[in-house]
Amino acid sequence: MAGKLFENGLFESSRIILPEHREKLLEHKREQQRREKPILDEQAIEEIVRALAVSYAEKMTVDLILFDPFKDESVSGVVIGINRTQNKVNLLLEEDERAIEITKIISANV
């Protein structure tokens, strides 16, 4: 009878995970994929500022890459306002507006 309980026997082969444990396991795996925000040098910051200024002045579309700890987001639109007190850029997308934190922008191209 002891052979059924050990060495891949009855209890070894029944692998049941409680829903709460499964959720915690998936959350832990997701947290392991978290990334640190890259530190931008002065040249990269100047390129972002220049692209935002050109888009605002000439109403040109700007392509932004926004940092997210898990996956970066790409956004394209025209800059319609820059709020320096709140550190946000107002971007006109195809149909609506979106306020984007300047600190989240890691790349900008006109």
Secondary structure as UniProt FT lines:
FT   HELIX           2..5
FT   HELIX           10..13
FT   HELIX           19..32
FT   HELIX           42..58
FT   STRAND          61..66
FT   STRAND          73..83
FT   TURN            84..87
FT   STRAND          88..92
FT   STRAND          97..101
FT   HELIX           102..104
FT   STRAND          105..109
//
